[in-house]
Amino acid sequence: MNGAKSLHSIGGLSALTGVPVRTIRFYSDTGLLPPTDRTRAGYRRYGDAAPGRLRLICVLRDLDVGLTTIRRVLDGDLSVAEVAAAHADATTLRIRALRMRQSLLRLVARRGSGPEETVLMHRLTRLTSAERETLVSDFVAGLTAEGSEVRGAAAVLRTALPVLPDDPSDARLDAWVELAELMADDGFRARMARAPFPPADEDALPGVAPGTAATLVPFVREAVAAARKAGTAADSAGAGPVVDSVAERFAAALGRADGPELRRWMAQVFEAGHDPLVERYWRLVWTVNDWRIVDGHLPFQPWMIEALARSGRSESSS
């Protein structure tokens, strides 16, 4: 008789736990919360263990644990700790996927992308790590296929392959999408095959004898890197001494007089030895890999071209 009084009706169990009657009935029908007894009229009655069991079921369901797994926990086949560990890992993956989705949505919004570009970006951001690696390796292999004269470019690429993490920031994802679009462009592959950046010293000054270029380029690169490190802008008065020292070194090495003609020629050579789209590729690689940009690794040509242009304007006005 006392045992009978300790049994809970489905309504009483609902009032005790705050779980709706309909939900309790569902868990009861699925066998997760079987009634301890029934009245002669067929009404369900639940024992003292039912409230605790019901609360555990509700917590696990709130944590998105499936009914089959919950049954195994209740039957003692799995511990709550084991289930928690497995679902923590699964939740990490879902959070990662949601963050990637959020980054993609922000990217589409920033770019003002249309339908076709949105579809392409979605495909690029949904690639697995292995698929991204294949895309990059195919790009490098395509360079090697161009011929032995560009295998050096392929070798340079292999030293700094872009690797997008599974949980990238918006900036790294943005850079990856732009980088993947570049690598898919056959025209860009041809430009990369001819690229002097990062250059062998003798390739950075087209038309200049390799031995002479090999002595001039390190000097220019170091001078520009020092100017950048000091915060000297190419269009500032502080760039003047840098231009003068570089022009003086070129004049001595080439046996020419320093002057407007030599400096115009230098600007033309620097421009011919630099491809801004290839430079963009390397900056994107640095962003994707979250590498710090080192002044000495930046191409020197853009800074020198702008500084030489300012030097020319200054001479014209004086």
Sine and cosine of phi, psi and omega as CSV:
sin_phi,cos_phi,sin_psi,cos_psi,sin_omega,cos_omega
0.00,0.00,-0.72,0.70,0.04,-1.00
-0.88,0.47,-0.59,0.80,0.05,-1.00
-0.89,0.46,-0.63,0.77,-0.01,-1.00
-0.90,0.43,-0.61,0.79,-0.03,-1.00
-0.93,0.37,-0.41,0.91,-0.04,-1.00
-0.99,0.13,-0.14,0.99,0.02,-1.00
-0.97,0.23,0.56,-0.83,-0.02,-1.00
-0.96,-0.26,0.69,-0.72,0.17,-0.99
-0.96,0.27,0.24,-0.97,0.00,-1.00
-0.90,0.44,-0.57,0.82,0.06,-1.00
-0.94,0.35,-0.65,0.76,0.03,-1.00
-0.91,0.42,-0.64,0.77,0.03,-1.00
-0.90,0.43,-0.62,0.78,0.04,-1.00
-0.89,0.45,-0.71,0.70,0.00,-1.00
-0.90,0.43,-0.56,0.83,-0.05,-1.00
-0.96,0.28,-0.60,0.80,-0.11,-0.99
-0.96,-0.26,-0.31,0.95,-0.07,-1.00
0.99,0.15,0.13,0.99,0.01,-1.00
-1.00,0.00,0.76,-0.65,-0.02,-1.00
-0.85,0.53,0.53,-0.85,0.02,-1.00
-0.84,0.55,-0.66,0.75,-0.03,-1.00
-0.87,0.50,-0.65,0.76,0.00,-1.00
-0.93,0.38,-0.67,0.74,0.03,-1.00
-0.88,0.47,-0.67,0.74,-0.01,-1.00
-0.89,0.45,-0.63,0.78,0.02,-1.00
-0.89,0.45,-0.75,0.66,0.00,-1.00
-0.90,0.44,-0.53,0.85,0.03,-1.00
-0.93,0.36,-0.69,0.72,-0.01,-1.00
-0.91,0.42,-0.52,0.86,0.01,-1.00
-0.99,0.14,-0.10,1.00,0.04,-1.00
1.00,-0.02,-0.01,1.00,0.02,-1.00
-0.96,0.27,-0.48,0.88,-0.03,-1.00
-0.72,-0.69,0.94,0.33,-0.04,-1.00
-0.93,0.37,0.63,-0.78,0.04,-1.00
-0.92,0.40,0.54,-0.84,0.06,-1.00
-0.96,0.29,-0.55,0.83,-0.07,-1.00
-0.36,-0.93,0.11,-0.99,0.11,-0.99
-0.71,-0.70,0.50,-0.87,0.08,-1.00
-0.97,0.24,0.16,-0.99,0.05,-1.00
-0.86,0.51,-0.47,0.88,0.01,-1.00
-0.99,0.12,-0.04,1.00,0.06,-1.00
1.00,-0.08,0.09,1.00,0.01,-1.00
-0.97,0.24,0.60,-0.80,-0.06,-1.00
-0.97,0.24,0.56,-0.83,0.09,-1.00
-0.74,-0.68,0.66,-0.75,-0.09,-1.00
-0.85,-0.52,0.63,-0.78,-0.05,-1.00
-0.99,0.17,-0.04,-1.00,-0.08,-1.00
-0.90,0.43,-0.40,0.91,0.00,-1.00
-0.98,0.18,-0.26,0.97,-0.11,-0.99
-0.89,0.46,-0.69,0.72,-0.01,-1.00
-0.85,0.53,-0.70,0.71,0.01,-1.00
-0.91,0.42,-0.66,0.75,0.01,-1.00
-0.89,0.45,-0.68,0.73,-0.02,-1.00
-0.91,0.42,-0.68,0.74,0.01,-1.00
-0.89,0.46,-0.64,0.77,0.04,-1.00
-0.89,0.45,-0.69,0.72,0.04,-1.00
-0.85,0.53,-0.72,0.69,-0.04,-1.00
-0.90,0.43,-0.65,0.76,0.01,-1.00
-0.90,0.44,-0.72,0.70,-0.01,-1.00
-0.90,0.43,-0.61,0.79,0.04,-1.00
-0.92,0.40,-0.62,0.78,0.03,-1.00
-0.90,0.44,-0.48,0.88,0.06,-1.00
-1.00,0.06,0.15,0.99,0.08,-1.00
0.94,0.33,0.45,0.89,0.09,-1.00
-0.99,0.16,0.72,-0.70,-0.05,-1.00
-0.94,0.33,0.35,-0.94,-0.04,-1.00
-0.88,0.47,-0.61,0.79,-0.01,-1.00
-0.90,0.44,-0.67,0.74,0.01,-1.00
-0.93,0.38,-0.63,0.78,0.04,-1.00
-0.87,0.48,-0.66,0.75,0.02,-1.00
-0.87,0.50,-0.65,0.76,0.00,-1.00
-0.91,0.41,-0.58,0.82,0.06,-1.00
-0.91,0.41,-0.72,0.69,-0.03,-1.00
-0.92,0.40,-0.51,0.86,0.01,-1.00
-0.99,0.12,-0.11,0.99,0.02,-1.00
1.00,0.04,0.11,0.99,0.00,-1.00
-0.98,0.22,-0.46,0.89,0.02,-1.00
-0.76,-0.65,0.55,-0.84,0.10,-1.00
-1.00,0.00,0.37,-0.93,0.06,-1.00
-0.87,0.49,-0.60,0.80,-0.01,-1.00
-0.89,0.45,-0.67,0.74,0.02,-1.00
-0.90,0.44,-0.67,0.74,0.01,-1.00
-0.91,0.42,-0.67,0.74,-0.01,-1.00
-0.87,0.49,-0.67,0.74,-0.01,-1.00
-0.90,0.44,-0.71,0.71,-0.01,-1.00
-0.90,0.45,-0.68,0.73,-0.04,-1.00
-0.97,0.25,-0.43,0.90,0.11,-0.99
-0.90,0.44,-0.68,0.73,0.04,-1.00
-0.90,0.44,-0.69,0.72,0.00,-1.00
-0.90,0.43,-0.62,0.79,0.01,-1.00
-0.92,0.40,-0.60,0.80,0.06,-1.00
-0.86,0.52,-0.69,0.72,0.02,-1.00
-0.90,0.43,-0.65,0.76,0.00,-1.00
-0.92,0.39,-0.64,0.76,0.04,-1.00
-0.88,0.47,-0.66,0.75,0.02,-1.00
-0.88,0.48,-0.68,0.73,0.01,-1.00
-0.91,0.42,-0.63,0.78,0.01,-1.00
-0.92,0.38,-0.63,0.78,0.04,-1.00
-0.90,0.43,-0.65,0.76,0.04,-1.00
-0.88,0.47,-0.67,0.75,0.03,-1.00
-0.89,0.45,-0.67,0.74,0.01,-1.00
-0.90,0.44,-0.68,0.74,0.01,-1.00
-0.89,0.45,-0.65,0.76,0.02,-1.00
-0.90,0.45,-0.69,0.73,0.01,-1.00
-0.88,0.47,-0.66,0.75,0.05,-1.00
-0.90,0.44,-0.63,0.77,0.00,-1.00
-0.90,0.43,-0.71,0.70,0.03,-1.00
-0.87,0.49,-0.67,0.75,-0.01,-1.00
-0.91,0.41,-0.68,0.73,-0.02,-1.00
-0.90,0.43,-0.66,0.75,-0.05,-1.00
-0.98,0.20,-0.31,0.95,-0.11,-0.99
0.90,0.43,0.64,0.77,-0.15,-0.99
-0.92,0.38,0.57,-0.83,0.12,-0.99
-1.00,0.04,-0.06,-1.00,-0.07,-1.00
-0.85,0.53,-0.73,0.68,-0.08,-1.00
-0.91,0.41,-0.69,0.72,0.00,-1.00
-0.92,0.39,-0.59,0.81,0.02,-1.00
-0.89,0.45,-0.69,0.73,0.03,-1.00
-0.88,0.47,-0.69,0.72,0.00,-1.00
-0.89,0.45,-0.72,0.69,-0.02,-1.00
-0.90,0.43,-0.60,0.80,0.04,-1.00
-0.88,0.48,-0.68,0.73,0.00,-1.00
-0.91,0.42,-0.68,0.73,-0.04,-1.00
-0.91,0.41,-0.60,0.80,-0.02,-1.00
-0.99,0.16,-0.26,0.96,0.00,-1.00
-1.00,-0.03,-0.06,1.00,0.01,-1.00
-0.88,0.47,0.62,-0.78,0.10,-1.00
-0.96,0.26,0.20,-0.98,0.03,-1.00
-0.84,0.54,-0.66,0.75,-0.01,-1.00
-0.91,0.41,-0.63,0.77,0.01,-1.00
-0.93,0.37,-0.62,0.79,0.06,-1.00
-0.91,0.42,-0.65,0.76,0.02,-1.00
-0.89,0.46,-0.63,0.78,0.03,-1.00
-0.91,0.42,-0.67,0.74,0.01,-1.00
-0.86,0.52,-0.71,0.70,-0.01,-1.00
-0.92,0.39,-0.71,0.71,-0.04,-1.00
-0.91,0.41,-0.57,0.82,0.05,-1.00
-0.91,0.42,-0.62,0.78,0.03,-1.00
-0.89,0.46,-0.73,0.69,0.00,-1.00
-0.91,0.41,-0.66,0.75,0.02,-1.00
-0.89,0.46,-0.59,0.81,0.03,-1.00
-0.89,0.45,-0.57,0.82,0.07,-1.00
-0.91,0.41,-0.70,0.71,0.00,-1.00
-0.87,0.50,-0.58,0.82,-0.02,-1.00
-0.93,0.36,-0.30,0.95,-0.01,-1.00
-0.91,0.42,-0.42,0.91,0.00,-1.00
0.64,-0.77,0.25,-0.97,-0.08,-1.00
-0.90,0.45,-0.46,0.89,-0.06,-1.00
-0.93,0.36,-0.29,0.96,0.00,-1.00
-0.94,-0.35,0.13,0.99,0.01,-1.00
-0.90,0.43,-0.44,0.90,0.07,-1.00
-0.90,0.44,-0.63,0.78,0.04,-1.00
-0.89,0.45,-0.67,0.75,0.03,-1.00
-0.89,0.45,-0.63,0.78,0.01,-1.00
-0.90,0.43,-0.62,0.78,0.04,-1.00
-0.90,0.44,-0.68,0.73,-0.01,-1.00
-0.86,0.51,-0.63,0.78,-0.05,-1.00
-0.92,0.39,-0.34,0.94,0.00,-1.00
-0.98,0.19,-0.22,0.97,-0.05,-1.00
-0.54,-0.84,0.93,0.36,0.00,-1.00
-0.99,0.17,0.64,-0.77,0.05,-1.00
-0.96,0.28,0.74,-0.67,0.01,-1.00
-0.77,-0.63,0.96,-0.30,0.01,-1.00
-0.99,0.11,0.80,-0.60,0.03,-1.00
-0.94,0.33,0.26,-0.97,-0.01,-1.00
-0.94,0.33,-0.34,0.94,-0.02,-1.00
-0.79,-0.61,0.93,0.36,-0.13,-0.99
-0.98,0.19,0.39,-0.92,0.15,-0.99
-0.96,0.28,0.21,-0.98,0.04,-1.00
-0.85,0.53,-0.67,0.74,-0.05,-1.00
-0.91,0.42,-0.65,0.76,-0.02,-1.00
-0.95,0.33,-0.60,0.80,0.04,-1.00
-0.93,0.38,-0.68,0.73,0.03,-1.00
-0.84,0.54,-0.73,0.69,0.00,-1.00
-0.90,0.44,-0.63,0.78,0.00,-1.00
-0.89,0.46,-0.69,0.73,-0.01,-1.00
-0.88,0.48,-0.72,0.69,0.01,-1.00
-0.90,0.44,-0.63,0.78,0.00,-1.00
-0.91,0.42,-0.69,0.72,0.01,-1.00
-0.89,0.45,-0.61,0.79,0.04,-1.00
-0.90,0.43,-0.64,0.77,0.05,-1.00
-0.90,0.44,-0.73,0.69,-0.05,-1.00
-0.91,0.42,-0.41,0.91,0.01,-1.00
-0.99,0.11,-0.10,1.00,-0.06,-1.00
-1.00,-0.06,0.91,-0.42,-0.01,-1.00
-0.88,0.48,-0.57,0.82,0.01,-1.00
-0.90,0.44,-0.61,0.79,0.02,-1.00
-0.93,0.36,-0.61,0.80,0.02,-1.00
-0.86,0.51,-0.64,0.77,0.02,-1.00
-0.91,0.42,-0.63,0.77,0.03,-1.00
-0.91,0.41,-0.65,0.76,0.01,-1.00
-0.89,0.45,-0.59,0.81,-0.01,-1.00
-0.90,0.45,-0.49,0.87,-0.02,-1.00
-0.99,-0.14,0.02,1.00,-0.19,-0.98
-0.93,0.37,0.67,-0.74,0.11,-0.99
-1.00,-0.07,0.22,0.97,-0.01,-1.00
-0.77,-0.64,0.80,-0.60,-0.08,1.00
-0.94,0.33,0.76,-0.65,-0.21,-0.98
-1.00,-0.03,0.39,-0.92,0.38,-0.93
-0.97,0.25,0.59,-0.80,-0.12,-0.99
-0.82,0.57,-0.58,0.82,-0.07,-1.00
-0.97,0.26,-0.22,0.98,-0.02,-1.00
-1.00,-0.08,-0.19,0.98,-0.13,-0.99
-0.99,0.15,-0.23,0.97,0.01,-1.00
-0.83,-0.56,0.99,0.12,-0.02,-1.00
-0.84,0.55,0.71,-0.70,0.04,-1.00
1.00,0.01,-0.15,0.99,0.03,-1.00
-0.99,-0.16,0.67,-0.74,-0.01,-1.00
-0.80,0.60,0.70,-0.71,-0.07,-1.00
-0.79,0.61,-0.68,0.73,-0.02,-1.00
-0.90,0.44,-0.64,0.77,0.02,-1.00
-0.93,0.37,-0.69,0.72,0.01,-1.00
-0.87,0.49,-0.60,0.80,-0.04,-1.00
-0.92,0.40,-0.36,0.93,0.06,-1.00
-1.00,-0.05,-0.51,0.86,-0.06,-1.00
-0.98,0.19,-0.67,0.75,-0.12,-0.99
-0.88,0.47,-0.74,0.68,0.03,-1.00
-0.85,0.52,-0.59,0.81,0.01,-1.00
-0.90,0.44,-0.73,0.68,0.00,-1.00
-0.90,0.44,-0.71,0.71,-0.04,-1.00
-0.87,0.50,-0.70,0.72,-0.01,-1.00
-0.93,0.38,-0.61,0.80,0.00,-1.00
-0.91,0.41,-0.68,0.73,0.00,-1.00
-0.94,0.35,-0.64,0.76,0.02,-1.00
-0.88,0.47,-0.65,0.76,0.01,-1.00
-0.92,0.40,-0.64,0.77,0.02,-1.00
-0.90,0.43,-0.69,0.73,0.02,-1.00
-0.89,0.46,-0.69,0.72,-0.02,-1.00
-0.88,0.47,-0.56,0.83,0.01,-1.00
-0.99,0.16,-0.08,1.00,0.01,-1.00
0.99,0.16,0.37,0.93,-0.02,-1.00
-1.00,0.09,0.90,-0.45,0.02,-1.00
-0.97,0.23,0.52,-0.85,-0.04,-1.00
-0.91,0.41,-0.45,0.89,-0.03,-1.00
-0.99,-0.13,0.30,0.95,-0.02,-1.00
-0.98,-0.22,0.27,-0.96,0.03,-1.00
-0.88,0.47,-0.49,0.87,-0.01,-1.00
-0.91,0.42,-0.28,0.96,0.01,-1.00
-0.97,0.23,-0.31,0.95,-0.05,-1.00
-0.82,0.57,-0.78,0.62,0.01,-1.00
-0.88,0.48,-0.55,0.84,0.03,-1.00
-0.91,0.41,-0.73,0.68,0.02,-1.00
-0.87,0.50,-0.69,0.72,-0.02,-1.00
-0.87,0.49,-0.68,0.73,-0.03,-1.00
-0.93,0.38,-0.63,0.77,0.01,-1.00
-0.93,0.38,-0.70,0.72,0.00,-1.00
-0.89,0.45,-0.63,0.78,0.03,-1.00
-0.89,0.46,-0.66,0.75,0.01,-1.00
-0.91,0.40,-0.67,0.74,0.03,-1.00
-0.89,0.45,-0.69,0.72,-0.02,-1.00
-0.87,0.50,-0.68,0.73,-0.01,-1.00
-0.92,0.39,-0.67,0.74,-0.06,-1.00
-0.94,0.33,-0.55,0.84,-0.07,-1.00
-0.99,-0.14,-0.11,0.99,-0.02,-1.00
0.93,0.36,0.59,0.81,-0.01,-1.00
-0.85,-0.53,0.36,-0.93,0.03,-1.00
-0.99,0.13,0.64,-0.77,0.07,-1.00
-0.96,0.28,0.70,-0.71,0.00,-1.00
0.10,-0.99,-0.05,-1.00,-0.04,-1.00
-0.83,0.56,-0.62,0.78,-0.04,-1.00
-0.91,0.42,-0.71,0.70,0.02,-1.00
-0.89,0.46,-0.68,0.74,-0.06,-1.00
-0.93,0.36,-0.57,0.82,0.09,-1.00
-0.91,0.42,-0.65,0.76,0.02,-1.00
-0.90,0.43,-0.67,0.75,0.03,-1.00
-0.86,0.51,-0.70,0.71,0.01,-1.00
-0.87,0.49,-0.64,0.77,0.01,-1.00
-0.91,0.42,-0.66,0.75,0.00,-1.00
-0.92,0.38,-0.68,0.73,0.02,-1.00
-0.88,0.47,-0.65,0.76,-0.01,-1.00
-0.92,0.40,-0.64,0.77,0.01,-1.00
-0.92,0.39,-0.46,0.89,-0.05,-1.00
-1.00,-0.04,0.21,0.98,-0.04,-1.00
-0.69,-0.73,0.75,-0.66,0.07,-1.00
-0.92,-0.40,0.93,-0.37,-0.06,-1.00
-0.89,0.46,-0.48,0.88,0.01,-1.00
-0.95,0.30,-0.58,0.81,0.07,-1.00
-0.93,0.37,-0.64,0.77,0.08,-1.00
-0.87,0.50,-0.64,0.77,0.02,-1.00
-0.88,0.48,-0.65,0.76,0.03,-1.00
-0.82,0.57,-0.76,0.66,-0.07,-1.00
-0.93,0.37,-0.59,0.80,0.05,-1.00
-0.90,0.44,-0.60,0.80,0.04,-1.00
-0.92,0.40,-0.64,0.77,0.05,-1.00
-0.87,0.49,-0.70,0.72,0.01,-1.00
-0.88,0.48,-0.64,0.77,-0.01,-1.00
-0.93,0.37,-0.72,0.70,0.00,-1.00
-0.86,0.51,-0.67,0.75,-0.03,-1.00
-1.00,0.10,-0.06,1.00,-0.01,-1.00
0.85,0.53,0.69,0.73,0.04,-1.00
-1.00,-0.04,0.54,-0.84,0.08,-1.00
-0.97,0.26,0.72,-0.69,0.02,-1.00
-0.98,0.20,0.83,-0.56,0.00,-1.00
-0.98,-0.19,0.76,-0.65,-0.07,-1.00
-0.80,0.60,-0.65,0.76,-0.04,-1.00
-0.93,0.37,-0.28,0.96,0.00,-1.00
-1.00,-0.07,-0.14,0.99,0.05,-1.00
-0.98,0.20,0.52,-0.85,0.07,-1.00
-0.90,0.43,0.67,-0.74,-0.05,-1.00
-0.99,0.12,-0.36,0.93,-0.17,-0.99
-0.86,0.51,-0.75,0.67,-0.04,-1.00
-0.84,0.54,-0.67,0.75,0.00,-1.00
-0.90,0.44,-0.72,0.69,-0.03,-1.00
-0.92,0.39,-0.62,0.78,0.00,-1.00
-0.88,0.48,-0.71,0.70,-0.01,-1.00
-0.93,0.38,-0.65,0.76,0.00,-1.00
-0.92,0.40,-0.63,0.77,0.04,-1.00
-0.91,0.41,-0.61,0.80,0.03,-1.00
-0.89,0.46,-0.68,0.74,0.03,-1.00
-0.91,0.42,-0.63,0.78,0.03,-1.00
-0.87,0.49,-0.66,0.75,0.03,-1.00
-0.90,0.43,-0.63,0.78,0.01,-1.00
-0.92,0.38,-0.61,0.79,-0.01,-1.00
-0.91,0.42,-0.65,0.76,0.01,-1.00
-0.92,0.39,-0.59,0.81,-0.02,-1.00
-0.92,0.39,-0.57,0.82,-0.05,-1.00
-0.99,0.12,-0.25,0.97,-0.06,-1.00
-1.00,0.01,0.00,0.00,0.00,0.00
